[in-house]
Amino acid sequence: MLRFDEAARAWRAARGSRQPLLPVRIPGRLGRELRAGGLVTEALPRGVRTWADHLADTYGGTGRK
């Protein structure tokens, strides 16, 4: 499983961006649910395409796979 900040850093690297990433804390119930893994599912993945594959196809690579 890829954390959001890891995905954002990989996207930034793939684009060659040097913009800083700023932490954003979502307040309230929604924020608590997201921090507790509210978007995580027990379902098995169906595809084989990864975030790194998408970045490589879209931007020409992430520097790692």
DSSP file (Angstrom, degrees, kcal/mol; ACC not computed):
  #  RESIDUE AA STRUCTURE BP1 BP2  ACC     N-H-->O    O-->H-N    N-H-->O    O-->H-N    TCO  KAPPA ALPHA  PHI   PSI    X-CA   Y-CA   Z-CA
    1    1 A M              0   0    0      0, 0.0     2,-0.5     0, 0.0    39,-0.0   0.000 360.0 360.0 360.0 138.6    0.0    0.0    0.0
    2    2 A L        -     0   0    0      4,-0.0     2,-0.1     2,-0.0     0, 0.0  -0.873 360.0-133.4-104.9 126.6    1.3    3.4   -0.9
    3    3 A R     >  -     0   0    0     -2,-0.5     4,-2.2     1,-0.1     5,-0.2  -0.416  24.2-114.7 -73.9 155.9    0.8    6.4    1.4
    4    4 A F  H  > S+     0   0    0      1,-0.2     4,-2.5     2,-0.2     5,-0.2   0.895 115.8  51.5 -60.7 -41.6   -0.5    9.6   -0.1
    5    5 A D  H  > S+     0   0    0      1,-0.2     4,-2.1     2,-0.2    -1,-0.2   0.860 109.3  51.1 -66.1 -33.0    2.6   11.5    0.7
    6    6 A E  H  > S+     0   0    0      2,-0.2     4,-2.2    -3,-0.2    -1,-0.2   0.905 111.0  48.1 -67.5 -41.8    4.7    8.8   -1.0
    7    7 A A  H  X S+     0   0    0     -4,-2.2     4,-2.3     2,-0.2    -2,-0.2   0.906 112.1  49.6 -64.1 -41.5    2.5    8.9   -4.1
    8    8 A A  H  X S+     0   0    0     -4,-2.5     4,-2.5     2,-0.2    -2,-0.2   0.895 110.6  49.5 -66.0 -39.9    2.8   12.7   -4.2
    9    9 A R  H  X S+     0   0    0     -4,-2.1     4,-2.4     2,-0.2    -1,-0.2   0.901 111.6  48.7 -65.5 -40.6    6.6   12.6   -3.9
   10   10 A A  H  X S+     0   0    0     -4,-2.2     4,-2.5     2,-0.2    -2,-0.2   0.905 112.3  49.1 -64.9 -41.2    6.8   10.1   -6.7
   11   11 A W  H  X S+     0   0    0     -4,-2.3     4,-1.9     2,-0.2     6,-0.2   0.920 111.6  48.8 -63.3 -44.3    4.5   12.2   -8.9
   12   12 A R  H  X>S+     0   0    0     -4,-2.5     5,-2.3     1,-0.2     4,-0.7   0.908 112.9  47.6 -62.5 -42.2    6.6   15.3   -8.1
   13   13 A A  H ><5S+     0   0    0     -4,-2.4     3,-0.6     1,-0.2    -2,-0.2   0.901 109.7  52.9 -65.4 -41.2    9.8   13.5   -9.0
   14   14 A A  H 3<5S+     0   0    0     -4,-2.5    -1,-0.2     1,-0.3    -2,-0.2   0.863 111.3  46.6 -63.5 -36.0    8.4   12.1  -12.2
   15   15 A R  H 3<5S-     0   0    0     -4,-1.9    -1,-0.3    -5,-0.2    -2,-0.2   0.620 110.8-123.0 -79.4 -13.3    7.4   15.6  -13.3
   16   16 A G  T <<5 +     0   0    0     -4,-0.7     2,-0.2    -3,-0.6    -3,-0.2   0.737  56.2 159.0  75.9  22.2   10.8   17.0  -12.4
   17   17 A S      < -     0   0    0     -5,-2.3    -1,-0.2    -6,-0.2    -2,-0.1  -0.530  34.4-168.9 -81.8 144.5    9.1   19.5  -10.1
   18   18 A R        +     0   0    0     -2,-0.2    -1,-0.1    -3,-0.1    -5,-0.1   0.217  44.1 130.3-113.0  11.2   11.0   21.1   -7.2
   19   19 A Q        -     0   0    0     -7,-0.1     2,-0.1     1,-0.1    -2,-0.1  -0.401  63.3-111.5 -64.3 139.2    7.9   22.6   -5.6
   20   20 A P        -     0   0    0      0, 0.0     2,-0.6     0, 0.0    -1,-0.1  -0.406  21.5-129.1 -71.6 149.2    7.8   21.8   -1.9
   21   21 A L        -     0   0    0     -2,-0.1   -12,-0.0   -16,-0.0   -16,-0.0  -0.881  22.6-156.1 -97.2 126.7    5.1   19.5   -0.5
   22   22 A L        -     0   0    0     -2,-0.6     2,-0.2     1,-0.0     0, 0.0  -0.860  19.2-115.8-105.1 135.6    3.2   21.0    2.3
   23   23 A P        -     0   0    0      0, 0.0     2,-0.5     0, 0.0    -1,-0.0  -0.472  28.0-164.8 -69.0 136.8    1.4   18.9    4.9
   24   24 A V        -     0   0    0     -2,-0.2     2,-0.6     2,-0.0    -2,-0.0  -0.981   3.0-159.9-124.6 118.6   -2.3   19.3    4.9
   25   25 A R        -     0   0    0     -2,-0.5     6,-0.1     0, 0.0     0, 0.0  -0.879  11.5-143.9-101.4 120.8   -4.2   18.0    7.9
   26   26 A I        -     0   0    0     -2,-0.6     8,-0.1     5,-0.1    -2,-0.0  -0.735  24.0-142.1 -84.5 121.8   -7.9   17.4    7.2
   27   27 A P     >  +     0   0    0      0, 0.0     4,-1.1     0, 0.0     3,-0.3  -0.237  50.0  17.2 -81.5 169.4   -9.8   18.3   10.4
   28   28 A G  H  > S-     0   0    0      1,-0.2     4,-2.2     2,-0.2     5,-0.2  -0.160 111.7 -29.3  77.2-162.8  -12.8   16.7   12.0
   29   29 A R  H  > S+     0   0    0      1,-0.2     4,-2.6     2,-0.2     5,-0.2   0.888 134.3  53.7 -61.4 -43.3  -14.4   13.3   11.5
   30   30 A L  H  > S+     0   0    0     -3,-0.3     4,-2.5     1,-0.2    -1,-0.2   0.931 109.4  48.8 -59.5 -46.0  -13.3   12.9    7.9
   31   31 A G  H  X S+     0   0    0     -4,-1.1     4,-2.5     1,-0.2    -1,-0.2   0.909 111.3  49.7 -60.1 -43.9   -9.7   13.6    8.8
   32   32 A R  H  X S+     0   0    0     -4,-2.2     4,-1.6     1,-0.2    -1,-0.2   0.917 111.8  48.7 -61.3 -43.3   -9.8   11.0   11.7
   33   33 A E  H  <>S+     0   0    0     -4,-2.6     5,-2.5     2,-0.2    -2,-0.2   0.906 112.3  47.7 -64.3 -42.0  -11.4    8.4    9.4
   34   34 A L  H ><5S+     0   0    0     -4,-2.5     3,-1.5     1,-0.2     5,-0.3   0.919 111.7  49.4 -66.0 -43.1   -8.8    9.0    6.7
   35   35 A R  H 3<5S+     0   0    0     -4,-2.5    -1,-0.2     1,-0.3    -2,-0.2   0.796 108.0  55.7 -65.3 -27.8   -5.9    8.8    9.1
   36   36 A A  T 3<5S-     0   0    0     -4,-1.6    -1,-0.3    -5,-0.2    -2,-0.2   0.408 130.7 -93.3 -85.4   2.5   -7.3    5.6   10.5
   37   37 A G  T X 5 +     0   0    0     -3,-1.5     3,-1.9    -4,-0.1    -3,-0.2   0.766  68.5 156.6  94.6  28.3   -7.3    4.0    7.1
   38   38 A G  T 3 <S+     0   0    0     -5,-2.5    -4,-0.2     1,-0.3    -3,-0.1   0.675  73.6  50.7 -62.9 -18.8  -10.8    4.8    6.0
   39   39 A L  T 3  S+     0   0    0     -5,-0.3     2,-0.3    -6,-0.2    -1,-0.3   0.375  88.0 103.8 -98.4   4.2   -9.9    4.5    2.3
   40   40 A V    <   -     0   0    0     -3,-1.9     2,-0.3    -6,-0.1     0, 0.0  -0.686  54.7-161.6 -89.4 138.6   -8.2    1.1    2.7
   41   41 A T        -     0   0    0     -2,-0.3    -2,-0.1     2,-0.1    -3,-0.0  -0.836  26.1-141.2-118.1 155.7  -10.1   -1.9    1.4
   42   42 A E        +     0   0    0     -2,-0.3    -1,-0.1     2,-0.1    -2,-0.0   0.496  68.9 116.1 -88.3  -6.1   -9.8   -5.6    2.2
   43   43 A A  S    S-     0   0    0      1,-0.1    -2,-0.1     0, 0.0     3,-0.0  -0.289  73.1-111.2 -64.6 147.8  -10.6   -6.4   -1.5
   44   44 A L        -     0   0    0      1,-0.1    -1,-0.1     2,-0.0    -2,-0.1  -0.570  37.1-102.4 -77.3 141.6   -7.9   -8.0   -3.5
   45   45 A P        -     0   0    0      0, 0.0    -1,-0.1     0, 0.0     3,-0.0  -0.388  29.5-164.5 -63.9 142.2   -6.3   -5.9   -6.3
   46   46 A R        +     0   0    0     -2,-0.1     2,-0.1    -3,-0.0    -2,-0.0   0.797  64.0  53.4 -97.0 -34.9   -7.6   -6.8   -9.7
   47   47 A G        -     0   0    0      2,-0.1     0, 0.0     1,-0.1     0, 0.0  -0.327  63.3-143.9 -98.2 179.2   -5.0   -5.1  -12.0
   48   48 A V        +     0   0    0     -2,-0.1     2,-0.4     2,-0.1    -1,-0.1   0.403  64.2 111.4-119.8  -3.8   -1.3   -5.2  -12.2
   49   49 A R        -     0   0    0      4,-0.1     2,-0.2     3,-0.0    -2,-0.1  -0.587  51.9-160.3 -77.1 129.1   -0.7   -1.6  -13.2
   50   50 A T     >  -     0   0    0     -2,-0.4     4,-2.2     1,-0.1     5,-0.1  -0.547  32.7-106.9-103.6 170.5    1.1    0.3  -10.4
   51   51 A W  H  > S+     0   0    0      1,-0.2     4,-2.6     2,-0.2     5,-0.2   0.892 122.9  53.7 -61.1 -40.6    1.5    4.0   -9.7
   52   52 A A  H  > S+     0   0    0      2,-0.2     4,-2.4     1,-0.2    -1,-0.2   0.889 107.1  51.4 -63.0 -38.9    5.1    3.7  -10.8
   53   53 A D  H  > S+     0   0    0      2,-0.2     4,-2.4     1,-0.2    -2,-0.2   0.927 110.4  48.9 -62.1 -44.6    3.9    2.2  -14.1
   54   54 A H  H  X S+     0   0    0     -4,-2.2     4,-2.4     1,-0.2     5,-0.2   0.926 112.3  47.6 -61.2 -45.6    1.4    5.1  -14.6
   55   55 A L  H  X>S+     0   0    0     -4,-2.6     4,-3.2     1,-0.2     6,-1.0   0.899 111.0  51.6 -64.0 -39.9    4.1    7.7  -13.9
   56   56 A A  H  X5S+     0   0    0     -4,-2.4     4,-1.3     4,-0.3    -1,-0.2   0.914 113.8  43.7 -63.3 -42.2    6.6    6.0  -16.2
   57   57 A D  H  <5S+     0   0    0     -4,-2.4    -2,-0.2    -5,-0.2    -1,-0.2   0.868 122.1  38.6 -69.8 -36.4    4.0    6.0  -19.0
   58   58 A T  H  <5S+     0   0    0     -4,-2.4    -2,-0.2    -5,-0.2    -3,-0.2   0.897 134.4  15.9 -83.0 -42.9    2.8    9.5  -18.4
   59   59 A Y  H  <5S-     0   0    0     -4,-3.2    -3,-0.2    -5,-0.2    -2,-0.2   0.422 106.3-101.5-117.2  -1.2    6.0   11.3  -17.5
   60   60 A G  S  <<S-     0   0    0     -4,-1.3    -4,-0.3    -5,-0.6     2,-0.2   0.611  82.8 -29.2  91.0  11.6    8.8    9.0  -18.7
   61   61 A G        -     0   0    0     -6,-1.0     4,-0.1     1,-0.1    -8,-0.0  -0.509  39.7-127.3 132.8 162.9    9.8    7.5  -15.4
   62   62 A T        -     0   0    0      2,-0.3    -1,-0.1    -2,-0.2     3,-0.1   0.398  54.7-108.2-119.8  -5.6   10.0    8.0  -11.6
   63   63 A G  S    S+     0   0    0      1,-0.1     2,-0.3   -49,-0.1    -2,-0.0   0.329  98.1  43.6  89.0  -8.6   13.6    7.0  -11.2
   64   64 A R              0   0    0    -12,-0.1    -2,-0.3   -54,-0.1    -1,-0.1  -0.971 360.0 360.0-157.2 164.8   12.6    3.8   -9.5
   65   65 A K              0   0    0     -2,-0.3   -13,-0.1    -3,-0.1   -12,-0.1   0.329 360.0 360.0-140.9 360.0   10.1    1.0  -10.0
